[in-house]
Amino acid sequence: VELSFWTAPFGENDAEFFATHLADWEARTGAKVNVEVIPWDNYEEKYMTGVASGTGPDVGYMYNEMLYNYIESGAIESLDDYFTD
């Protein structure tokens, strides 16, 4: 399994941070996560284009102002059914 994950930049070493923190999870699950750090200046535009064209991420970071548009369009899936107490 290969997953794409889009996130905005949060520090100078984002790629290193995610590689370090995902290594154990990837080893346990056998999945590979391709992290793409997208600059803030075109973050919303890239998301809109990706989702509209079917090339958006499997998992991604969104801030509150973005979230509602994607909920209304049906582009976001609830994860509730994937977790138990």
C-alpha positions, 0 to 999 in steps of 0.5 A: 500500500502506498499513501500520499500525504499533503501537508503545509510547511511547519518548520525547516525540517518537515521532511526529516520530521515525517520520515522519522515519525512515520518510519515505525508505522511504515515498518509495522504496516508495510505501507509507504507514505509519500509526504509532500510539503506544499508551500503556503502560497499555493496550498489551497489552490493545489488542494482544490485542483488535486481534489477536483481532478482526482489526483489529491492526496489520500491523507492531508492537512487542512485548516478550518477555513478549508475544511467546510468546502470539502465536507460540502462537496463530499471530498472528505471521508469520516474516519469514525468507522475505522476506529473503535474505543 
